[in-house]
């Protein structure tokens, strides 16, 4: 018996939750999330939200900073929309209960931080755990809504469209999704008039990442398999400073430390960023990350240092309590000694191609948050624009859905066949999953990282194609498990990233190709990939 709802939202971060609150006024909303609702990238976001708030700042400056970071590939219309909507979206968060940090010298004013790439202080934050507080508040408001339900421990296996069930005369409209219960592996049919993908990024494609374990590129893989296009997947942003410690899995050291004067030091303890950019530690992330990579290659060391110990200890503890306490647990007192750091895969600037309302190529399917490509980030995301983008496009999606809802609510929920496992049997040797999972992540880290070459990209493409054939063979032979569903998505997104990188013969933003180290204006366009493009590279 199929489950039915008006709006099915896959993902429970800032984009999915804020959209759910607005859609609850229209109909029934079901949020499906892989683990616990709070276990996503939003809760890990330390820095804050960029928003013009001070007299010495302006929308024009924020727009120009974003365009500069995006290195020629931002859609100006999107950038203008997001920047100008920011104050209103911030007001909504405050009304929901988010208490942003106040200026210690004037408690009537919000405290504004500075991060790399920004020409003014405009980062609103809740100390150094902004995302965690926003997630907490949004979940609390969601739980107050009677017609809004959160289903934890469930993941989407595949989207259902009219094209997939043989109703191609009706186009390729979305009908719902096949959803697996994590604990049991049982797959059920969930029908909805509208499906929204808010699944976050794909950092787990790489061996080292700041992302949570949930970031396996599910939404992008689901959308592309269903017939939607993705864009700009070659632009994977590496955060320059993740904690380097054997027991620290994916702990991020916020860019806000550099905004407050932290210095990057080479393995011998010498500052080095002025060699690479006149703004030093406040250069855009791609430049800082590549500078660290070059210093590591030069020295053969495992990490560089980030030092804020020259600032007053009380200031550091008050401004960065979460980072201070976490590092202290690993035996590092950041008020007295530098922090060992390395770059790690952090943010996917591309994603599922959408318009200004979050709509994809498939009617009834929308994408918001990191899994979407709205045109805001271009070739490189400006720090603290990501939470803002999620809020703005959740709002934009709600505007469009409110507009079309009188017509869409009358659409029939078509009969859809239940999930059929066919003759599939249990997979007895889980090593098949773990081996390929590890192989993909190491391959991507070694061949598709901060600095790329055509030879390494082509080698990665061929090896990933081989792994993909093995994964698809297992898909039909064995009963699905959550881990295998994630592996399949991970493999497909890795392939799409590599193919996108192979299509861009220049260096721009976070895509640095040794064979073509300069920008080439022939590539001032988005890199589009699709199910058909993926198939063409199988030949």
N, C-alpha and C positions, 0 to 999 in steps of 0.2 A: 504493500500500500504506500503510494507516494506521499511524502510530506509536501504541504503547500504553504506558500507565503506570498505576499505582494513584492517585497524587496528582499533579496538574498545578498548579504554583504559578506565577502570572503576576506577575512582579516580584521584584526581588532586593535590597530594602532590609532594614531591621532586622526588620520584621514577617515578610516572606517567608522570610528566612534562618533566623530563630530558630524559626519553625514547622517548616521543613524538617528541622532537626536533630532535632526531637521526633518527626516522622512517619517518619523513617528507620528507627525501631524497628518500624514496622508493615508497611512495604512499599516498593515502588519510588517514588522521588520525582523528578520532573523540574521544574526551575526554568527558566522561559523569561524572558528579559530583552531589552529593545530594543537597548541598546548594550552596553558592557562592564558586567559585574556590579556594579562599584563606582561607576558613573556615575548615581547617584540622589540623592534629597534627603537620605537618611541621612548620606552622606559630607559634606554641606555643613552639617550641624547643629553649631553651635559651642558653644552654651551648656551643655547637659547634660541630666540626668535628675532630675526632682523626686522626692525620697524622704525620708520622716521618718527622721532619723538621730540627732538631738541630744536632750539631756535637756530642753531648754526648748521642744521642739516636740512635737506630738502628731498622731495621725491626725485627730482632730476639727478641729484648726486647718487642716490641709491640705485636708480636706473642705470646710470653710467658705470657704477662699480660692478653691477651685475653683468652688463654687456661686456665690460673689459675682461672680467673673469671668464665669460663664455667664449671668448676668443673668436668672435665673428659668427657664431652659429646660433645665438639666442634668437627667438622670435620677439621682436621689439613689442609687438602687440601684447604678448603674454607677459613680458616683463613689466610693462606699464600697468597692466591690469593687477598683477600681484602686488606690486609696490604700493599702488594707490589704495588698494583694499586693506592693506595691513592694519592701519589703526582701528578700523571697524571690527576686524576679526579679533584683534587683541582685546577690544572692549567686550566682545562676546565671551572670551575666555575668563576675563575678570568677573563678569556677571555670573558665570557658571561657578566661580569659586577659586580660581587660580590666583594666588597671592604672589606676585612678582616681587623680587627683592627691591628694597628701597635704598635711595642714596644715603649712605651713613652720615653725610654732612647736612642733609636736608630730607627728613623722612616724608615730606609732602611730595617728593619727586621719586619717580622710578629710577633705579640704578641702571645705567647704560654701559655695557661692556664694549670693548673693541676687539675685532678679530681680523685675521689676515685678509687683505683685499678690500677692506672697508676704509673709506676716507674719513669717516666720522664714527663717534661712539653711537651705536644704535642697537645693541644686542640686549634685549630684555631677557632676564634670567631669573630662576629661582635658585639662588646660590650656584652650585655646580651640579644640580640634579633636576634641571628644568623639565626634561621629558618625563621623568618618573612622576613628578608632581602633576603634570598635565594629564598623564595617563590615569592617575589615581582619581582626579576630579571628574574626568569624562566617564570613567567606569561607574563612579558613584551616581552621576546624573542618569546614565543609561539604566541602572538598576531601579530607578524611580519610575520608569515608564512601563505602563501595563502592557502595551502592545509591542514591546521591544524585548527580544529574547537573545541571550548569548549562549551558544552551544560550544563548550570547550572540548578539547580532545577529539576534534573531527577535522579532516582535511579533504579538499576537493581532489578527486581523481581525474575527472574530465568534465568539460562543459557540454551541455546538451543544446543543440540548435535544430531548427527545422531541417536544415540540410543534412544533418547527421542521421535523422530518423526517416529520411526518404520523402520529406515534404518540400522539395526544392522549389516547387511552384510558388511557395510562400516566401522565397528568398532564403536568407540565412539568419532569421530572427532567433534571439536567445530564448530558451525554454526553461533552463535551470542547470542543475549540475548533479553528477554522481558524487556522493559524499561518503567517505569511509570513517567509521569509528575507530580511533587509534587503538584502543584497548583490545578490541575483538577482531578487527579486520573486516567487519561486516560493512557492505556497501549498499546504501539506500539511495533512492531517487528523491531529489528535492526540486519541486517545480516552483517557478517564480515568474512574475511578469517582467521584472527587471533584475539583473545580476550586476553587482558592482565588485570589481576586483580591487582590493586594498591590501595586497599581500606583502608589501615591502620589497626589499631588494634581493640581491643574489650574491652577497659576499662570501657565502660558503662554497662558491665555485673555486675560491682560492684557498691555498693552504693556510695562510695567515690573514686574519680578518678581524675587524672590530665588531662585526655583526653577530647577532645571536644565532643559535643553531637553527632557528626557524627560517633564516634567509637563504632559501634554496631556489629562488627564482620561480616559484610555483605559478604566480599570476601570469608572467610572461609566457611560460611554456603552455599554460592552459589556453591563453588567448591565441597564440600563434597556431596551435593545433586545431583550434576552432575556426581559423580562417582570418584572424585579424593580423595587421602588420605591426611590426616593432620598428623603432628608429634609434639610431645613435648608440647602439650597444657597445661600440668599441671604446666609449668614453667611461672607463672605470676609474673613479677617483680613489687614490690611495691616501689615507690619512697619514700625515708625516710622523705622528708621535703616538704609538701604542706602547704600553709598558712591556719591557723586555724582562721577563722573569719566568722560570720554568713552571711555576705554579699559577701564573696569571694567564687565563685562557684567552680572553679577548678584551682586556681592560684598556679603555681609551684615556689618554691624557689630553684633556680639552685644549683646543686652540686658544681658548681664553687665557691660558697661562702666558702664552707668548704676547697676547694683547696687554697683559699686565706686567710685561718686562722680562719674562723668562728668556734665557739665551740658549741657543743650541751650541754645543761644544763638540769638537771632534774627539776621537778616542784618547788623544793626548791632553784633552782639556782646553783646547784653543777654540775661540769663536771662529766660525767659518762662513756664515750666511752672507756677509757683505761681499764675498767673492762672487756670489751667484746672482744677487739682486740688490739694487740700491735701497729697497725697503727692508732688507735683512730678514729678520724673523717674521715680519708682517707681509712678506711676499705671498702671492696666491699659493694655494696648497700644492698644486702640481709642481711648481718650481721648488718649494721647500722639500717635498718628498723626493724629487730627483736629485736635489743637492745632497740629501742624506744618503741616498743610494750610491752616488758617486764617491762620497767620503768613505762609505763602507767598502766599496770595491777598491778604492785607493789603499786603504789601510789593512784590508783583510779582517777587520774586526766584526763582531757580531752585532754591535749597537753603537749609537752615539749617546750623548748626554743632553738632558734638558735641565737647566739650572735656574731656579727661582729663589735660591737660598739667600741671595743678597737683599731680598725684600724683607720687611719686618715680619717676624714669625706670627704675630697676632693677625696681621693683615692676611697672610697666606691661609691661616686656619679659618678665619672668618669668611674669606672669599671662596675658598676651595675646600670646604670641610669633607666632602665625600672623597675627593682625590687624596687629601691628606690622610684620612683614616684608612682608606684602602691601601695606599702605599705603605703606611705604617704596619699594617698586618703582614706585609711582605718584607718587613725589616728595613724599609727606606723612610727616613725622616726628611721630607722634602723641604723643611725649613732649615736643614743643616747640610744637606748633601744633594748632588744632582741625581736626576732620575734616568735610568737606562731606558732608551726608547728606540723603536724601529718603525718604519712604515708598514702599513697593512691595508689590504683592500677594505674600502670604507663605504663608498656610495656609488650607485649606478646612475650616471647622468641621463642615460637613455631609458627606454622602456616601451610599453605598449603605446602606439601612436594614438593621440587623442586630439580633439578640438578644444576650444575654449570652455567647453562645458563637460569635459571628461568623457565625451562619447567616442567610441572606437568605430572600426569599420563594420561591426556587427550591431544591427538595431537591437536595443535593449541591453547591450553590454557596455558598461562604463568602467573606467579605470581611474583611480585617484591615488595620490601619494607616490612613493618611490618607484612603484612598478609601472608608472605611467611616464610617457614622454610628452610633456606639454609645450616644450620649447623654452621653458624658463632658464634652464641651466646651460644649454648649448654644449660646448666642448669641455666645460669645467664649472662645477657648482661653486658659487660664492658662499662662504661659510654662513651658517644659520639661516639660509634661505629655504631649507628643506621643510622644516616644520611649518613655516609660513605658507609654502606652496600647498601643503596638505590641507591646511585650513581654508585657503582661498578656493581651491578646486573642489573641496567638499561642498562649499557654499555654491559655487557655480553649478555643480551637478544637481544640487537641490533646486536651484532656480529652473533648470531645464525640465527636471522631472515633475516639478509642480505645474509647469506649463503643459506638458503632454499627458499628465495623469488622468484628466477626465476622459480622454480617448483610450489610453492604455489600460485603465482599470477594467474596461469592458472586453479586453482581449481574452479569448477562451484559454484556459490552461489545458493544452492538448494532452492526449493520452501518450505516454512515453513508455517504451519497454523497460522492464526492470533490468538491472545489471546482470549480464549473463557470463559466468566464468567459463562456460564451455567445458572442455575436458581438462582444464588446468588442475594441477596437483600441487601439494605443498612443496615448497622449496626447502629441502633438508639441509643444504649447505649454505649458510648465510655468508660464508666467506666470498661467495660470488658478488654479493653486494658490497661488502667492506673493501674488497680488493679494488673494484672499479671506482668506488667513491674516493679512495685514497689516490688512485692513479690519475683521475681527472683533476683533483685539486693540486697535486704536485706538478702535473703537466701545465696547468694554467699558471701556476706561480713561476715556474722556470722559463716558460716560453711566451707567455702572454701578460707579462707584468709591467713594471714601470718603464722599461726600455725594451722595445721589440725590434725584430728584424723579419723580413719576408721569409727567409729560410726557416726560422724558428716557427713562425706562424703557419707556414705550409706543413711543417712536420707535425705541429699540434693538430691541424685540421685532419690530416690523414689518420693519426692515432685516435682522435676522437670519433671519426667516422667508423673505425673498427670497433671501438667500445660501444657506439650507438647500435651497431648491428647485433652485438651480443645482448645488449639491454633489450632491444625489441624482440629478440628470440625468447628471452626469459619472460618478457611481458605476456606472450601468448601461451607459453608452456606451463607457467607456475601461477598459483594463486597469489594475488597481490598482498603485499604488506606495506605499512606506512613507510618504512625505510626504502622499499623498492620504488614506491611512488615518488619519493623525494629524489632518489638516484636518477630516475628517468627524467625528471624536470631539470635536475642539475646538469645532466649530460646535454640535453637539448639547448639550454641557455648557454652553456660553455661553447657549443658549436656555433651558435648565433653570434656570440661575442667575437670568436675567431674569424668567422666569415665577414663580419662587419669591419674588423681591423684590416683584413686582406683587401677590402674594397676601397680603403682610404689611403692613397699613396702620397701622404704628406705627414708632417708633424703639426698637431694643433691641440691646444689644451692639454688634457691628460693622455692623449694618444701620441706617443713619441716613437717614431719609426726611424731607425738608424739609416736605412737605405734612402730615406727622403726627409732629411732633418729640418727642412724649411717648410713654411706654409705655402700652399698653392691655391690660388683663388678659384681654380676650376672645381675645387672641393668645398666651396661655400654653399653647401646644401646638406640636407639630412641624409644619412645612410639608412636606407629602408631594407628590411628583410622580412621574409614571410615564409609560410609553409612551403610554397613553391620554390623559393630560393634555396631553402634547406634541402629539398629533394634534388635540386639541380646540382648541388655539390656532392650528392651521393654517387653520381655517375663516374 
